[in-house]
Amino acid sequence: MTAPTTTTWQVELRFSEDVDNTQAVAMLRGPRGQEFRGHGQARRNPADRPAPVIGEEVAGARALSNLAHELLEYAAAEIEVNVHRDDPRV
């Protein structure tokens, strides 16, 4: 039995905002140096009070969701490249 390995990936969230809009970018650098980015935004309803932290939470969640989709698309492409189509066991 082989010992389990531990790998850590860090995600960075950056925000830019004004009183009505928040933009978020989620960035991840993969273990081979690949860089993935997800984007999200939030817009305050004019009838609501300004609450910047809520805009960051919503835009951040959307950026992370977009990042997850980007990473899944990359992984799917990697799977396609690595499938042995001539191997009857696959």
HUDA-V642364 format. One line per field, one symbol per residue. phi: phi as a letter, one per 40 degrees, with the letter a starting at -180 (. if undefined). psi: psi as a letter, one per 30 degrees, with the letter a starting at -180 (. if undefined). A space follows every 10 residues. Layout:
# HUDA-V642364
phi=???
psi=???
This chain:
# HUDA-V642364
phi=.cccbbbbbb bbbbbbabcb bbbbbbbbbc cbgcbbbbba aabccdcccc adcccccccc cccccccdcc cccccccccd cccccccccc
psi=klkklkkkkk kkkkkklaff kkkkkkkkkl fgfkkkkkkl lkkkkfflkk ieeeeeeeee eeeeeeeeee eeeeeeeeee efkjffjff.
